């Protein structure tokens, strides 16, 4: 099993609509995990070796001038698809969609 930690830091309050994250094995339409949060959080996954995954994070920022969300994946020896968002990524708009596609080598 390969560990992956999703760290999400919200600044300026709490999300007004929530933050949803869904993890899928590549090619599946049924999420392995689906959760909703409304503020900063950390979530740990134990993933299968040599498996491809897609992680989607959809959320809204707080209603504040200093609003922002920083999303960071902590993992070792993962290969990210070139279409993935940067890691870490910062979002300052009203809402965001962040996608990561990766292989757990």
N, C-alpha and C positions, 0 to 999 in steps of 0.2 A: 504494500500500500504506500502511496505517496501523499504526504501532507501538503495541503494548500490552505492558506489563511486569507480570507477576504477582510480587509480593514476599510471601513468607511467612516470618514470624519465629517460631520455637518457643522458648519459655523453660521452663527446668526439666528439660532433658534432651532425649531424642529421642522421637518418636512411638512408642507401643508396638505399634500395628498398621499404621502407615504412613499416608501422605498421598497420596491419588489425586486427580489433576485431569484433567478431560476437557473438551475444547472441541468444540462442534458448531455447524455452520451451522443456523440456524433451520429446523425441519422435518425434518432428517436424523436418522437413528438410528445413523449410523456416525460415530464421532468423527474429527475432523481430527487431533487429537493426544490421546494418553492416556499419562500417566506416573505413576510412583509414587516418592515420596521418603520419607525417614525423619527429616529434620531441616530446618532453615532453608534456603531456597533462593530464587533469583530465576530467572524464565524469561521470555524475550522471544518475542513472537509478531509476525509481520508479516501483518496481516489485510487483506482486500479492502475497498475503499471502498464505502460505501453498501450494506452487507450486515449482516443481523441474525445474532447469535451467542448461544449459551448456553454458559456456563462453570460447571461443577460442581466443587466442591472438597469432598472427603469425607476426614475424618481423625480421629485420636485424639491427645489430648494426652499428655505424659509422665506417669508416676506420680510426682508431686511436689506438695508443698503450694503452690508458687509456679507451677504449670503454667498456661500460656496460649499461645495462638497468635494472632498478628496477621496479617491478610490484607489486602493493599492492591493495588489496580490503579492503575497509572500510565498515563494515556492523555490525549490531547487531543481535544476536540470529539466525544466519544462521547455518545450519548443513552441513559441507562439506563431500562429498563422500571420502572414503579412497584412491581412485585413483587420486584425485585432486593433483595438484602441491602445494607446500608449499605456505603459504601466510604470509609475502611477499616472493618474489623470486627474485634472481639476476641472470642475464644471461650475460656472458662475451664473448661468442663465436661470430662467424660471423653472425649466424642466430639462431632463437629459435622458439619453439612452446610451449605455456603454456596453460594448460587446467584446468578449474575449473568446477566441478559439485557440485551443492548445492541445498538445500531446504530452502525456506524462512519461515520455521516454523511459 
